[in-house]
Amino acid sequence: MMEPEIADYLASIASLIVLATHDMPGLISLGLDLTRMPNIDQFRADVYAIAVPILDKNKEGDLPPESYRA
């Protein structure tokens, strides 16, 4: 079983990858070719399917203080 810190790290990295690869309004465009990255959304969904149940079990402060879920 994954530890909560690892699950938190994976969820954070998955969010960062999605935010960094999509051109969101108001952010600087990185000019990435999304046709070369067809699995980004599936990667995020897979990570969340694994990590979120672990994080939900450990909401009592088991995560590090710098965690966005802490």
C-alpha positions in Angstrom: 0.0 0.0 0.0 1.2 3.5 -0.9 2.0 5.9 1.9 -0.1 9.1 2.0 2.9 11.2 1.3 3.6 9.3 -2.0 -0.1 9.5 -3.0 -0.1 13.3 -2.3 3.1 13.7 -4.4 1.6 11.8 -7.3 -1.6 13.8 -7.2 0.3 17.0 -7.1 2.6 16.0 -10.0 -0.5 14.9 -12.1 -2.1 18.2 -11.5 1.1 20.1 -12.4 1.5 18.1 -15.6 -2.1 18.9 -16.7 -1.8 22.6 -15.9 1.6 22.9 -17.6 0.4 21.2 -20.8 -2.9 22.9 -21.4 -3.1 26.5 -22.5 -5.4 28.0 -19.8 -6.8 31.5 -20.3 -4.7 34.2 -18.6 -1.6 32.0 -18.4 1.5 32.2 -20.7 1.2 29.8 -23.6 3.9 27.2 -23.7 3.1 26.3 -27.3 3.0 22.5 -26.6 1.6 20.2 -29.3 -1.2 18.4 -27.5 -1.5 15.9 -30.4 1.8 14.5 -29.3 0.5 14.0 -25.7 -2.8 12.1 -26.1 -2.5 10.4 -22.7 -2.2 13.3 -20.3 -5.8 13.4 -19.2 -5.9 9.6 -18.8 -2.7 9.8 -16.8 -4.3 12.3 -14.4 -7.4 10.2 -14.1 -5.4 7.0 -13.4 -3.3 8.8 -10.7 -6.4 10.2 -9.1 -8.2 6.9 -9.1 -5.3 5.4 -7.1 -4.2 8.3 -5.0 -7.4 10.0 -3.9 -8.8 7.0 -1.9 -5.5 6.8 0.0 -5.6 10.5 0.7 -9.2 10.4 1.8 -8.4 7.7 4.4 -5.6 9.9 5.8 -7.3 13.3 6.4 -6.4 13.4 10.1 -3.1 15.2 9.5 -0.9 12.4 8.3 0.2 14.4 5.3 3.1 16.8 5.5 2.3 20.4 6.4 3.3 21.6 2.9 0.7 19.4 1.2 -2.0 21.2 -0.7 -4.5 18.7 1.0 -3.2 19.4 4.5 
